[in-house]
Amino acid sequence: MKRKCLVLLIAAAIMLLCQNFAFANTYTFSPSPSDLYDLVHQEFYTWGIDWYVPSGETITSATLTYQQMWDHLWGEDDSLYTHLLDSAYVAPGAGTYTGTVTVGTDNEGGGDNFSTQGLLLGVWHDPYGDSNHKVNLTYSIPAANFAWLSDGNFGFGIDPDCHYYNDGIYFTIETSTIPEPATLSLLGLGLLGLAGIKRKKLK
């Protein structure tokens, strides 16, 4: 009887562990060109992304990164506005994991061209203004806005009011996949079988 109870407890523990078992996936996107033309001050940019969350996966985190950013003048009144857009223009036929960029011209006037659109992720000012002080600028997408990333049409609105040189802009989405209940059961039974074999060998 004790042996049977022990086996049942082991089985329950294994099944509980399996319920928390999940696979992690990473999806990385970049505009074209990846540096958005070095974000010149007289222009503003819309980067649209055509992507759907794969079936069975759930978004766990999403991060936008500007790599090795720097401004060309120290002390200048510079601002880089970054917005997450819940919808953005994507060219017909654009493939999965590709981004489409549209460019507008404002000659650095009017402040933030996306002020009434989407979610403002941040306004960045370069505290140095020279190539010897490059910065990796990162924005994390709030979980409340993950739904925007799931419908196949979202993007970013970026308005530089200065010239921001950079080594590339990247957007990364992390997801998790929870195996089907049948898969979990098979995994649990397999582990239970291995535990039984080991128990016999010990005897």
N, C-alpha and C positions, 0 to 999 in steps of 0.2 A: 504493500500500500504506500509506504514512504517513497519507494522508488518511482511509483506512478505519479505521485504528487510532485516529485522533483522534476520529472519529465514534463509535466504540464506547466510548471512554473518556468522552466527553461523555454518552452514553446511560447508562452505568453510574453516573456521578456524579448525573445527574438522578433515576434510580430510587432511589438511596440517599437523596437528599434527600426524595423522596416518602414513603419508608418512615417518616420522622420527622415527616411532616406530619400534624397533628391539629387538630380543631376544639375550642374551649373553650366550655362551656356553664355558666350560672349559674342556680341555683334558690334562691329566697329564701322563707322561711316566717316567719310571725308568729302568735302566739296571739291569741285574742279574749277580752277586750280586749288590745291590744298591750302594755300596761304591767302586765298581770296584777294589775289592781286596786291598783296602786302597792305591791304586795308588803307587805301589812300584817302585823305581827308575830304576830298571833294565828292566822294561817292558814298552810297549806302547799298546794302546787299540783302537779298532774300535767298536763303538756301533751303530748298524744299527737299524732303526725303520721302520716298515711296517705299513703305515697309509695313508689313503686318506681323503681329505676334504669332509665331507658329502655334498650331493647335496643341493644346496640352501644356503650354508654357505660361509662366507668370513673370512679369517684370519685377525685379527686386531692387534694381538701382539703375540710374542713368546719369551720365556725367559728360559735360561739354568742356573740352580743354583747348586752350590756345597755348601752343608750345613756343618757348623762347621769345616772348614778346618784348619789344622795346620801342620807345618813342624817339623821334629824331631831334627833339629840342628839349632842353631842361628849362623848367619854370614856365613853360607855355600852358595856357589854359586849355588842357586837352581832356577829352571825354570819349570813352568807348561804351556805347549802349548796346546791350545784348538782350534780346527778347526771345522767349519760346513762343512759337505760333501754333495754334491748334489746327490751322490749315495753311498750306502754302502751295503756290503754283508748282506743279510737276509736269514736265513736258510729256506729251503722249508717247507711249512706248518706252518710257524710262524704265530700266530694269531694276529688279530688287537690289537693295544695297547701294544704289547710286543716288547722287544728289544733283539737283538742277539749280543753278545759280542765276538770278536776275540782278542786274545792276542799274541803279538810278543815280542821278546827279543832283546834288544840292549845294555844291561849292561851299561846304561846311556851314551852311546857313540853316536856321530854323531849329537848331538843337536836335532832339531825338525824333527822327522821322517815323518811328514805330510807337510813339507815345500812347496811342489809343488802341494798340493792337497787342493781343496775347498777354503773356506774363513777363514783366521785367525781371530778368535774372540778376542784373547788376549794372552799375556804372563804374568803370575803372579809369583811374588816373595814374599815369606812370610817374612814380616819385623820383626817378633818376634822370631819364631823358638822354641816355647814351647806350651804345652797344656793349659796354662792359658790364651792364647790370640787366641781364635778360631775366624775364620772369615767366614761369608757367602759371597761367591763369586758369582756374578750374571753377566751374559752376555745377552744383548737384541739383538735379531736377526734383522738386518736391513730390512725394508719393501721391499727393492729391491730384497731380497732373499726369500721372502715368496713363490715364485713359486717353489723353491726347496722342500718345505715342502708339496706340493700338489700332487705329482705324485706317492706316495706310496712307495718310496724308497729313503730315505735320512739318515743321521746319523751324528756322531761326531768322530773325530780323536783326541785322547788325549794322549799326551806324557809327563809324569812326569820325570824330571831329578832330582828327590829327592823323599823322601818318604812322601806323603801327606795323612795323616790320615783325615778321614771325616765321617760324619754321614749320607751320602747318596747324590746321584746326581739325580736331577729331571729336566725334560724338560716340560714346560707348554705352551700350545697353546690356545689362546683366539680367539673365532670366534663370528660373529654376524649373525643372521638369519633375513632377512627381509620378513615379511609375504606376501603371494600372493596378487595381487591387489583385487581379489574377497573378500578375508578375510578382507582386509583393508576397503573395501566398506561396508561390513556388520557391522564391528566395528563402522565405522562412522555413519551409519544409526541408529544403536542401541543407540549410545550416543546422537544422535539428537532426537530420540524418548524420551529418558529420560529427555532431556532438555525441550521438549514440555510438558511432564507430569508435571514436576516441575512448569512450567510457568502457567499451568491451575490451579494447587493447590494454587499458590500465588494469582490468581484472586479470 
